[in-house]
Amino acid sequence: MKLKVIKNLIGIIVIIIIFYFMGKTLYQSWHQVPFGTLKFNFISIIFSYGFFALAVIPGVSGWKLTMESIGGNLSFRKSMWTLGASQLAKYIPGHFWAIGGRAYLCRKEGIPEIKTTLASIMEMGIWLIAGLIVFFISIPFWRGITLPKNIYFFLLFIPLGLMLLHPRVFTSIVNFGLKKLGRKERSVNLSYWGMLKILGIFVISWILQGFAFYFLILSIHSLSFDKTLSVIGIYSGAWAIGFLSFITPSGLGVREGVLTFLLKGFIPLPIAILIAFLARIWTTIFDVAFALISWRVGH
């Protein structure tokens, strides 16, 4: 219990520190904001949410396939409902809340909690690897951004994750844990090719989300189309690094800091900070809308 309190306290402190320095930088550089170039383009916002909505299709499909690999059969509508409704739980520190939310919803569909838990861990792992792959593939297309050397540390998560998520390795680790807990062993009916197929589906989802983020930027600031690949990679990389922070809910603060650092390479710093703040509001609105629509579709 004490460890949980300390972890939450550290998370709050990290969020406060990051937003303090971002707010301070924005205040000190406010006079540098090129207000003459700022605009609000409602059409770009529509395109932004349109691409975000398109990204849901491969996202839900990947979740459905992952559930099937563990023996939990859900229709696309039910997959959308269990995924969409549990999305809101990610705003609570610790990824287990989202997993618990999925387990609760899938139990109502007759799927044991242990199956949903295992499928959720696998799905989140593949989703994370897909985001990192998109991030590192995009780096050669970046111009004007000097990356710190230690950021390549995250590159290690790709081969490590691909190894741990191999059906044989994943099943062995899971069954070892279940045996220690006195639970029944489970099998994963998924070939390595099947896992790579899910990985490819999630890569498509990340690319669509990256396009959505590009149009979000266009809604307030001009940005040439040749920066699209950079923006796609920056968005997926910021999300992945925020996910790996663990101590903050939904990467709060960490994701904004990474977005700001990377975007400032070709967007004025104060604008980059504004976009990072705006992106948080933008995704939250979509998550709430996705949950409501999923509830309607699932019922």
Secondary structure, 3 states (H helix, E strand, C coil): CHHHHHHHHHHHHHHHHHHHHHHHHHHHCHHHCCCCCCCCCHHHHHHHHHHHHHHHHHHHHHHHHHHHHCCCCCCHHHHHHHHHHHHHHHHCCCCHHHHHHHHHHHHCCCCCHHHHHHHHHHHHHHHHHHHHHHHHHHHHHCCCCCCCHHHHHHHHHHHHHHHHCCHHHHHHHHHHHHHHCCCCCCCCCCCHHHHHHHHHHHHHHHHHHHHHHHHHHHCCCCCCHHHHHHHHHHHHHHHHHHHCCCCCHHHCCHHHHHHHHHHCCCCCHHHHHHHHHHHHHHHHHHHHHHHHHHHHHHC
